[in-house]
Amino acid sequence: MNKVCGSVEEAIADIGDGATIAIGGFFAAGVPRALLQALIAKGVKDLTLACGSGPLLGAVEEKNSLVKNGQIKKVIDSYGLFRSASKGMKDPFEQEVRAGRIELEIYPMGTLAEKYRAAGAGIPAFFTPTGGGSSVEETVLTNIAANRVARETRIIDGVPCILETALKPDYAFIHASNGDTEGNLRYRKTARNFNHVMAMAARVTIADVENLCAAGEMDPDTIHTPGIFVQRVVHIPRVAFDITNL
């Protein structure tokens, strides 16, 4: 099945207000910038952006535009803010978080990866020892006090464990270095990050691909995400971007 869309606008055409979108990328590596830019141009609001390891920190211009346009309602991440307090004071996103106008929900990175993987595997929830005995065990970590609900815990093999629910986004935005027309994808080094588990978890996975080939041309042993997890592909040749402002 040919899953290639003619443009990024076509690929995201059905995304509406209130959508939850997983955003791949490890800081600046592997961020689906073209899809984020199309989302900005589309102007949809009340978005929940479910990340993994700070892709919005690595896409400063796109993040700032989303904040300026009032498009973000909530961000889920393991690393959502700059380490530098002085940078944070100048960062529109952090200031909106501190003011309570955007919710930021934080999870340990491995726990967040497993929340996506569980969704893709059809597992509604799981127990993890990560965070036991810390504030992670007490409530959901969020800047919105009303959403700091108590966590369910259980002692398993003598170890306190925390119940986590699967995270199943409506859409996933994925960047791949290589892909074919049937949606089989290959990532380059750090750019793989959360892509494979996000693609499994989402109802609709949209991949922007630098190098697109015909079905059957990719070595099956080099495929990181099989096409069964990808619904749409758009060809976006590699572009340069500025990392000096990160």
C-alpha positions in Angstrom: 0.0 0.0 0.0 1.4 3.4 -1.0 1.2 5.6 2.1 3.0 8.7 0.6 1.2 12.0 1.0 1.8 14.8 -1.5 2.6 17.4 1.1 2.9 17.9 4.9 -0.4 19.8 4.7 -2.1 16.7 3.3 -0.5 14.5 5.9 -1.9 16.5 8.9 -5.2 17.6 7.3 -7.4 15.7 9.8 -5.7 16.9 13.0 -8.1 19.1 14.9 -8.3 21.0 18.2 -7.6 19.0 21.3 -5.5 16.4 19.7 -2.7 14.5 21.6 0.4 14.3 19.4 3.6 12.4 20.2 6.7 14.3 19.1 9.8 12.3 18.4 13.3 13.7 18.8 16.2 13.8 21.3 16.7 17.5 21.8 17.8 18.7 18.3 18.3 15.2 16.8 15.5 13.7 14.8 12.9 16.3 15.5 10.0 16.3 12.9 10.4 20.0 12.2 8.5 20.1 8.9 5.4 18.5 10.6 5.6 20.9 13.5 5.8 23.8 11.1 2.7 22.6 9.3 0.9 22.2 12.6 1.8 25.8 13.4 0.5 27.0 10.0 -2.7 25.0 10.5 -3.4 26.8 13.7 -5.1 24.0 15.7 -5.4 24.7 19.5 -5.6 23.0 22.8 -2.9 20.5 21.8 -1.2 18.0 24.1 2.3 17.3 22.9 3.6 14.1 24.3 7.4 14.0 24.0 10.2 11.8 25.3 13.5 13.6 25.7 13.2 17.3 25.1 12.4 17.7 21.3 10.8 21.1 21.9 14.0 22.3 23.5 15.8 21.3 20.3 13.2 23.0 18.1 13.2 26.5 19.6 11.6 28.4 16.8 8.8 25.9 16.4 8.2 25.8 20.2 8.1 29.5 20.5 5.7 29.8 17.6 3.4 27.2 19.2 3.5 29.1 22.5 3.0 32.5 20.8 -0.1 31.2 18.9 -1.6 29.8 22.1 -1.7 26.3 20.5 -0.3 24.2 23.4 -2.5 23.1 26.4 -0.1 20.6 27.8 3.3 19.0 27.3 4.3 15.6 28.6 8.1 15.0 28.7 11.0 13.7 30.8 13.0 16.9 30.2 10.9 19.9 29.3 12.8 22.9 30.6 16.3 24.4 30.2 18.8 23.6 32.9 19.8 27.3 32.9 17.6 29.6 35.1 18.7 32.6 33.0 17.6 30.8 29.8 14.4 29.8 31.5 13.6 33.4 32.4 13.8 34.3 28.7 12.0 31.2 27.4 8.3 31.8 26.5 7.3 28.2 27.1 8.8 28.1 30.6 7.2 31.3 31.5 3.8 30.0 30.4 4.4 26.9 32.5 5.3 28.9 35.6 2.2 31.0 35.1 0.1 27.9 34.9 -1.2 28.6 31.4 0.5 25.5 29.9 0.6 22.3 31.9 3.9 20.4 32.1 3.7 16.8 33.2 7.0 15.0 33.9 8.0 11.3 34.0 11.3 9.5 34.4 12.6 8.9 30.8 12.5 5.1 31.0 9.0 5.1 32.5 7.8 7.4 29.7 9.3 5.1 27.1 7.5 2.1 28.7 4.2 4.1 28.7 4.4 4.3 24.9 5.6 0.7 24.5 2.7 -0.6 26.7 0.2 1.3 24.6 1.6 -0.3 21.4 1.6 -3.7 23.0 -2.0 -3.4 24.1 -1.1 -3.3 27.8 -3.3 -0.7 29.6 -1.1 -0.3 32.7 2.0 -1.6 34.5 3.9 -1.4 37.7 7.4 0.0 37.9 9.9 0.5 40.8 11.3 3.6 39.2 10.6 6.6 41.4 9.7 4.5 44.5 10.4 6.4 47.7 10.5 9.8 45.9 8.1 12.5 45.0 7.3 10.4 41.8 5.6 7.9 44.1 3.4 10.5 45.8 1.5 12.3 43.0 1.7 12.9 39.2 4.4 15.5 38.7 2.7 18.5 37.2 2.7 22.3 37.7 -1.1 22.3 37.9 -1.9 21.6 41.6 -5.4 20.3 40.8 -4.0 17.5 38.6 -1.5 16.2 41.2 -3.5 13.0 41.9 -2.3 10.4 44.3 -0.4 7.5 42.8 -1.4 3.9 43.3 1.4 1.8 44.7 2.0 -1.9 45.5 4.8 -3.9 47.1 6.1 -6.5 44.6 8.9 -8.8 45.7 9.5 -6.5 48.6 10.0 -3.4 46.4 7.5 -0.5 46.3 6.2 -0.1 42.7 4.1 2.6 41.1 1.2 2.0 38.8 1.6 3.7 35.4 -1.0 3.8 32.6 -0.2 3.4 28.9 0.1 6.6 26.9 -1.7 6.3 23.5 -1.6 9.5 21.5 -4.0 10.3 18.7 -1.0 11.0 16.3 2.7 10.6 16.3 5.1 12.8 14.4 8.2 10.9 13.4 11.4 11.9 11.5 13.3 9.1 9.7 16.5 9.3 7.6 15.2 6.5 5.3 11.9 5.0 4.4 9.9 3.4 1.7 6.4 4.0 0.2 4.9 1.4 2.5 6.0 3.2 5.6 9.0 1.1 6.7 11.4 3.4 8.5 15.1 3.5 9.4 16.5 6.1 11.8 20.1 7.5 12.1 21.8 7.0 15.4 20.5 9.3 18.3 17.6 10.3 16.0 16.0 6.9 16.7 15.2 7.9 20.3 11.5 7.3 21.2 10.4 7.0 17.5 9.8 3.2 17.5 7.6 3.1 20.6 5.7 6.3 19.7 4.9 4.8 16.3 3.6 1.7 18.0 1.5 3.6 20.4 -0.2 6.2 18.2 -3.5 5.7 16.4 -2.0 7.5 13.4 1.7 7.7 12.8 3.0 10.3 10.3 6.6 10.1 9.2 8.7 12.8 7.5 11.4 10.9 5.6 14.6 12.4 4.2 15.4 9.6 1.7 12.4 7.9 0.2 12.6 4.7 -1.9 10.2 2.2 -3.5 8.7 -0.7 -1.5 11.1 -3.6 -1.4 14.3 -1.6 -1.8 15.2 -1.5 2.0 17.1 -4.4 3.5 14.5 -5.9 6.0 17.2 -6.4 8.6 17.9 -2.6 8.7 14.3 -1.5 9.3 13.7 0.0 12.7 9.9 0.6 12.5 7.8 -1.7 10.2 5.3 -0.1 8.0 2.4 -1.7 9.9 2.9 1.0 12.5 3.0 3.9 10.0 -0.1 5.3 8.3 1.3 8.3 6.4 4.7 9.2 4.9 5.8 12.6 3.5 9.1 13.1 1.7 11.1 16.0 3.3 14.7 16.3 2.0 17.3 17.0 4.7 17.5 20.6 5.8 20.0 22.6 7.9 18.9 24.2 11.1 20.6 26.4 13.7 21.6 24.8 17.0 23.6 27.7 18.4 20.5 29.0 20.3 19.9 25.8 22.2 
